Amino acid sequence: AARADGTLIAWGDNSRGQTNILWWGVNVRAVAAGRCHSLVLRRNGTVVAWGSNSSGQTSVPSSATNVVAIAAGGDCSLALRDDGVVVAWGNLQVLPASATNIVSISAGGSDALALREDGVLIPWGGDYYDQTAVPVTATNVVVMAAGGDHNLVLLAGGTVAAWGANY
């Protein structure tokens, strides 16, 4: 959790060092927790990652600069730059060509979602339970969340659309 004063606190499973806080635990703007790794967005627009790096999810690429939002998934990490570009690393490195002018990101267990400025939802990644098969009713998205094997969106009219695993 990021405190109002910009410091970080962490708790829970630390089997991969994901709750160890060192020098990056100050000047924090946002935090994201993946399966066994953690991300911090610092106030200067840089990203710090730690914990398990089994798929490269804590190896922050040099292109992750001027970052305004972060998301951590199962074995992946995402950063949204202030120019609308998504930087992905770990298991979700390849973004669809349509992922431009992005305003919001969310990372799931094996998939991710990006919301374009024009309201179009861009899914990519693992599709074991049809997580990337966005329903035709999922238009005018306000908020989105990628889960372990499913995705949810809140639509402008106040309804929710969900797809993926339903176990």
Contacts in CASP RR format, 6 or more apart in sequence:
PFRMAT RR
TARGET T0000
AUTHOR 0000-0000-0000
METHOD contacts of the structure
MODEL  1
AARADGTLIAWGDNSRGQTNILWWGVNVRAVAAGRCHSLVLRRNGTVVAW
GSNSSGQTSVPSSATNVVAIAAGGDCSLALRDDGVVVAWGNLQVLPASAT
NIVSISAGGSDALALREDGVLIPWGGDYYDQTAVPVTATNVVVMAAGGDH
NLVLLAGGTVAAWGANY
1 8 0 8 1.000
1 9 0 8 1.000
1 10 0 8 1.000
1 31 0 8 1.000
2 8 0 8 1.000
2 28 0 8 1.000
2 29 0 8 1.000
2 30 0 8 1.000
2 31 0 8 1.000
2 40 0 8 1.000
3 9 0 8 1.000
3 28 0 8 1.000
6 25 0 8 1.000
6 26 0 8 1.000
6 27 0 8 1.000
6 28 0 8 1.000
6 29 0 8 1.000
6 43 0 8 1.000
7 25 0 8 1.000
7 26 0 8 1.000
7 28 0 8 1.000
8 21 0 8 1.000
8 24 0 8 1.000
8 25 0 8 1.000
8 26 0 8 1.000
8 28 0 8 1.000
8 31 0 8 1.000
8 40 0 8 1.000
9 21 0 8 1.000
10 18 0 8 1.000
10 19 0 8 1.000
10 20 0 8 1.000
10 21 0 8 1.000
10 38 0 8 1.000
11 19 0 8 1.000
12 19 0 8 1.000
13 19 0 8 1.000
13 36 0 8 1.000
14 20 0 8 1.000
15 36 0 8 1.000
16 36 0 8 1.000
16 37 0 8 1.000
16 51 0 8 1.000
16 52 0 8 1.000
17 50 0 8 1.000
17 51 0 8 1.000
17 52 0 8 1.000
18 33 0 8 1.000
18 34 0 8 1.000
18 36 0 8 1.000
18 37 0 8 1.000
18 38 0 8 1.000
18 50 0 8 1.000
18 51 0 8 1.000
18 52 0 8 1.000
19 38 0 8 1.000
20 50 0 8 1.000
20 51 0 8 1.000
22 50 0 8 1.000
24 40 0 8 1.000
24 42 0 8 1.000
24 48 0 8 1.000
24 50 0 8 1.000
25 40 0 8 1.000
27 42 0 8 1.000
27 43 0 8 1.000
27 44 0 8 1.000
28 40 0 8 1.000
28 41 0 8 1.000
28 42 0 8 1.000
28 43 0 8 1.000
29 41 0 8 1.000
29 42 0 8 1.000
29 43 0 8 1.000
29 45 0 8 1.000
30 40 0 8 1.000
30 41 0 8 1.000
30 69 0 8 1.000
30 70 0 8 1.000
31 38 0 8 1.000
31 39 0 8 1.000
31 40 0 8 1.000
31 41 0 8 1.000
31 70 0 8 1.000
32 38 0 8 1.000
32 39 0 8 1.000
32 41 0 8 1.000
32 70 0 8 1.000
32 71 0 8 1.000
32 72 0 8 1.000
32 73 0 8 1.000
32 77 0 8 1.000
32 107 0 8 1.000
33 39 0 8 1.000
33 72 0 8 1.000
34 57 0 8 1.000
34 72 0 8 1.000
34 73 0 8 1.000
34 74 0 8 1.000
34 107 0 8 1.000
35 52 0 8 1.000
35 73 0 8 1.000
35 74 0 8 1.000
35 75 0 8 1.000
35 109 0 8 1.000
36 51 0 8 1.000
36 52 0 8 1.000
36 54 0 8 1.000
36 74 0 8 1.000
37 49 0 8 1.000
37 50 0 8 1.000
37 51 0 8 1.000
37 52 0 8 1.000
37 53 0 8 1.000
37 57 0 8 1.000
37 58 0 8 1.000
37 72 0 8 1.000
37 77 0 8 1.000
38 49 0 8 1.000
38 50 0 8 1.000
38 51 0 8 1.000
38 72 0 8 1.000
39 47 0 8 1.000
39 48 0 8 1.000
39 49 0 8 1.000
39 70 0 8 1.000
39 71 0 8 1.000
39 72 0 8 1.000
39 77 0 8 1.000
40 47 0 8 1.000
40 48 0 8 1.000
40 49 0 8 1.000
40 70 0 8 1.000
41 47 0 8 1.000
41 67 0 8 1.000
41 68 0 8 1.000
41 69 0 8 1.000
41 70 0 8 1.000
41 79 0 8 1.000
42 48 0 8 1.000
45 65 0 8 1.000
45 66 0 8 1.000
45 67 0 8 1.000
45 68 0 8 1.000
46 64 0 8 1.000
46 65 0 8 1.000
46 67 0 8 1.000
47 60 0 8 1.000
47 64 0 8 1.000
47 67 0 8 1.000
47 70 0 8 1.000
47 77 0 8 1.000
47 79 0 8 1.000
48 60 0 8 1.000
49 57 0 8 1.000
49 58 0 8 1.000
49 59 0 8 1.000
49 60 0 8 1.000
49 77 0 8 1.000
50 58 0 8 1.000
51 58 0 8 1.000
52 58 0 8 1.000
52 75 0 8 1.000
53 59 0 8 1.000
54 75 0 8 1.000
55 75 0 8 1.000
55 76 0 8 1.000
55 90 0 8 1.000
55 91 0 8 1.000
56 75 0 8 1.000
56 89 0 8 1.000
56 90 0 8 1.000
57 72 0 8 1.000
57 73 0 8 1.000
57 74 0 8 1.000
57 75 0 8 1.000
57 76 0 8 1.000
57 77 0 8 1.000
57 89 0 8 1.000
57 90 0 8 1.000
57 91 0 8 1.000
58 77 0 8 1.000
59 89 0 8 1.000
59 90 0 8 1.000
60 77 0 8 1.000
60 79 0 8 1.000
60 89 0 8 1.000
61 87 0 8 1.000
61 89 0 8 1.000
63 87 0 8 1.000
64 79 0 8 1.000
64 81 0 8 1.000
64 87 0 8 1.000
64 89 0 8 1.000
65 81 0 8 1.000
66 81 0 8 1.000
66 82 0 8 1.000
66 83 0 8 1.000
67 79 0 8 1.000
67 80 0 8 1.000
67 81 0 8 1.000
67 82 0 8 1.000
67 87 0 8 1.000
68 80 0 8 1.000
68 81 0 8 1.000
68 82 0 8 1.000
69 79 0 8 1.000
69 80 0 8 1.000
69 104 0 8 1.000
69 105 0 8 1.000
70 77 0 8 1.000
70 78 0 8 1.000
70 79 0 8 1.000
70 80 0 8 1.000
70 105 0 8 1.000
71 77 0 8 1.000
71 78 0 8 1.000
71 105 0 8 1.000
71 106 0 8 1.000
71 107 0 8 1.000
71 108 0 8 1.000
71 112 0 8 1.000
71 146 0 8 1.000
72 78 0 8 1.000
72 107 0 8 1.000
73 107 0 8 1.000
73 108 0 8 1.000
73 109 0 8 1.000
73 112 0 8 1.000
73 146 0 8 1.000
74 91 0 8 1.000
74 107 0 8 1.000
74 108 0 8 1.000
74 109 0 8 1.000
74 110 0 8 1.000
74 148 0 8 1.000
75 90 0 8 1.000
75 91 0 8 1.000
75 109 0 8 1.000
75 110 0 8 1.000
76 88 0 8 1.000
76 89 0 8 1.000
76 90 0 8 1.000
76 91 0 8 1.000
76 92 0 8 1.000
76 107 0 8 1.000
76 108 0 8 1.000
76 109 0 8 1.000
76 110 0 8 1.000
76 112 0 8 1.000
77 88 0 8 1.000
77 89 0 8 1.000
77 90 0 8 1.000
77 107 0 8 1.000
78 86 0 8 1.000
78 87 0 8 1.000
78 88 0 8 1.000
78 92 0 8 1.000
78 105 0 8 1.000
78 107 0 8 1.000
78 112 0 8 1.000
79 86 0 8 1.000
79 87 0 8 1.000
79 88 0 8 1.000
79 105 0 8 1.000
80 86 0 8 1.000
80 87 0 8 1.000
80 102 0 8 1.000
80 103 0 8 1.000
80 104 0 8 1.000
80 105 0 8 1.000
80 114 0 8 1.000
81 87 0 8 1.000
84 100 0 8 1.000
84 101 0 8 1.000
84 102 0 8 1.000
84 103 0 8 1.000
84 117 0 8 1.000
85 100 0 8 1.000
85 102 0 8 1.000
86 95 0 8 1.000
86 99 0 8 1.000
86 102 0 8 1.000
86 105 0 8 1.000
86 114 0 8 1.000
88 94 0 8 1.000
88 95 0 8 1.000
88 112 0 8 1.000
91 110 0 8 1.000
91 125 0 8 1.000
92 107 0 8 1.000
92 110 0 8 1.000
92 111 0 8 1.000
92 112 0 8 1.000
92 124 0 8 1.000
92 125 0 8 1.000
94 124 0 8 1.000
95 114 0 8 1.000
95 122 0 8 1.000
95 124 0 8 1.000
96 122 0 8 1.000
96 124 0 8 1.000
98 116 0 8 1.000
98 120 0 8 1.000
98 122 0 8 1.000
99 114 0 8 1.000
99 116 0 8 1.000
99 122 0 8 1.000
99 124 0 8 1.000
100 116 0 8 1.000
101 116 0 8 1.000
101 117 0 8 1.000
101 118 0 8 1.000
102 114 0 8 1.000
102 115 0 8 1.000
102 116 0 8 1.000
102 117 0 8 1.000
102 122 0 8 1.000
103 115 0 8 1.000
103 116 0 8 1.000
103 117 0 8 1.000
104 114 0 8 1.000
104 115 0 8 1.000
104 143 0 8 1.000
104 144 0 8 1.000
105 112 0 8 1.000
105 113 0 8 1.000
105 114 0 8 1.000
105 115 0 8 1.000
106 112 0 8 1.000
106 113 0 8 1.000
106 114 0 8 1.000
106 144 0 8 1.000
106 145 0 8 1.000
106 146 0 8 1.000
106 151 0 8 1.000
107 146 0 8 1.000
108 131 0 8 1.000
108 146 0 8 1.000
108 147 0 8 1.000
108 148 0 8 1.000
108 151 0 8 1.000
109 146 0 8 1.000
109 147 0 8 1.000
109 148 0 8 1.000
109 149 0 8 1.000
110 125 0 8 1.000
110 126 0 8 1.000
110 128 0 8 1.000
110 131 0 8 1.000
110 148 0 8 1.000
110 149 0 8 1.000
111 123 0 8 1.000
111 124 0 8 1.000
111 125 0 8 1.000
111 126 0 8 1.000
111 127 0 8 1.000
111 131 0 8 1.000
111 132 0 8 1.000
111 146 0 8 1.000
111 151 0 8 1.000
112 123 0 8 1.000
112 124 0 8 1.000
112 125 0 8 1.000
112 146 0 8 1.000
113 121 0 8 1.000
113 122 0 8 1.000
113 123 0 8 1.000
113 144 0 8 1.000
113 146 0 8 1.000
113 151 0 8 1.000
113 153 0 8 1.000
114 121 0 8 1.000
114 122 0 8 1.000
114 124 0 8 1.000
115 121 0 8 1.000
115 122 0 8 1.000
115 141 0 8 1.000
115 144 0 8 1.000
116 122 0 8 1.000
119 139 0 8 1.000
119 140 0 8 1.000
119 141 0 8 1.000
121 134 0 8 1.000
121 138 0 8 1.000
121 141 0 8 1.000
121 144 0 8 1.000
121 153 0 8 1.000
123 131 0 8 1.000
123 132 0 8 1.000
123 133 0 8 1.000
123 134 0 8 1.000
123 151 0 8 1.000
124 132 0 8 1.000
125 131 0 8 1.000
125 132 0 8 1.000
126 132 0 8 1.000
127 133 0 8 1.000
128 149 0 8 1.000
128 165 0 8 1.000
129 149 0 8 1.000
129 150 0 8 1.000
129 164 0 8 1.000
129 165 0 8 1.000
130 163 0 8 1.000
130 164 0 8 1.000
131 146 0 8 1.000
131 149 0 8 1.000
131 150 0 8 1.000
131 151 0 8 1.000
131 163 0 8 1.000
131 164 0 8 1.000
131 165 0 8 1.000
133 163 0 8 1.000
133 164 0 8 1.000
134 151 0 8 1.000
134 163 0 8 1.000
135 161 0 8 1.000
135 163 0 8 1.000
137 155 0 8 1.000
137 161 0 8 1.000
138 153 0 8 1.000
138 155 0 8 1.000
138 161 0 8 1.000
138 163 0 8 1.000
139 155 0 8 1.000
140 155 0 8 1.000
140 156 0 8 1.000
140 157 0 8 1.000
141 153 0 8 1.000
141 154 0 8 1.000
141 155 0 8 1.000
141 156 0 8 1.000
142 153 0 8 1.000
142 154 0 8 1.000
142 155 0 8 1.000
142 156 0 8 1.000
142 158 0 8 1.000
143 153 0 8 1.000
143 154 0 8 1.000
144 151 0 8 1.000
144 152 0 8 1.000
144 153 0 8 1.000
144 154 0 8 1.000
145 151 0 8 1.000
145 152 0 8 1.000
145 153 0 8 1.000
148 165 0 8 1.000
149 164 0 8 1.000
149 165 0 8 1.000
149 167 0 8 1.000
150 162 0 8 1.000
150 163 0 8 1.000
150 164 0 8 1.000
150 165 0 8 1.000
150 166 0 8 1.000
151 162 0 8 1.000
151 163 0 8 1.000
151 164 0 8 1.000
152 160 0 8 1.000
152 161 0 8 1.000
152 162 0 8 1.000
153 160 0 8 1.000
153 161 0 8 1.000
153 162 0 8 1.000
154 160 0 8 1.000
155 161 0 8 1.000
END
